[in-house]
């Protein structure tokens, strides 16, 4: 497909969909303002384990147990294998250093401890270096169902299991490398690609749709909604994804894309980014 055919008015605006959505609200949550890293964050065994209050461990347990109850028959095999690799348990918030060691053994990725939402350049630099930025605090009990800010449940439970799987891990490094090269309209295009794969991706397995996106597996409501008849599903097509109008940041998703395989994700992303001169 000719790339010019998928241009949209939003391509002229380099701001993220999240930033545009904030324009429509009166109050901006300070946790959603990206922070620039002034120095390299601690990684791997250098990450200290916080003194979490017991309430935070209880919150973690509520989140993990209710999500794991929904995973069988809904989450893809790769995600479930990733859970086994990471040995994520419900009773205590995991140590980032432990998860980093298991990731490194599986796919060569490590974990960096970041203070919250970080600037996109810092984020992409870490991904390109095969390092996943993660917070180490959990959301408050009043935000069980939704938090606009990153927290360790979304980072650990949502993202990390897929990074134990070789094809997805390779794709995410490629994403970081391409994003560092992107300018102008290619920046929101890559953001849309990230949203509909890393955060809200589906995959076809044994004749059934299964979830793998971190935004779905870490959301109590999205797990069932994403596989319901309320969602319009499209075949995976990079040109279609990057050409979409802006997506819903604060609401349940009404359109999603379905992969045939994670090899398709890697090859499709590589082909599209090369056509744009990003890889």
JORA-V760900 format. One line per field, one symbol per residue. ss: DSSP state (A for helix, B for strand, O for the rest). burial: I if it has 9 or more other C-alpha atoms within 8 Angstrom, else O. Layout:
# JORA-V760900
ss = ???
burial = ???
This chain:
# JORA-V760900
ss = OOAAAAOOAAAAOOOOAAAAAAAOOOOOOAAAOOBOOOOOOOBAAAOOOOOOOAAAAAAAAAAAAAAAAAAOOOBOAAAAAAAAAAOOOOOOOOOAAAAAAAAAAAAOOBBBBOOOOBOAAAAAAAAAOOBBBBOOOOOOAAAOOOOOOOOAAAAAAAAAAAAAOAAAAAAAAAAAAAAAAOOOAAAAAAAAAAAAAAAOOBBBBOOBBBBOOAAAAOOOOAAAAOOOOOOBBBBOOAAAAAOOOOOOOOOOOOBBBBBOOAAAAAAAAAAAAAAOOOO
burial = OOOOOIOIOOIOOIOOIOOIIIOOOOOOOOIIOIOOIOOOOIIIIOIOOOOOOOOIIIIIIIIIIIIOOIIOOIIIOIIIIIIOIIOOOIOIIOOIIIIIIIIIOIIOIIIIIIOIIIIOOIIIIIIIOIIIIIIIOIIOOOOIOOOOOIIIIIIIIIIIIIIIIIIIIIIIIIIIIIIIOIOOIIIIIIIIIIIIIIIIIIIIIOOOIIIIIIIIIIIIOIIOIIIOOOIOOOOIOIIOIIIIOOOOOOOOIOOIIIIIOIOIIIOIIIOIIIOOOII
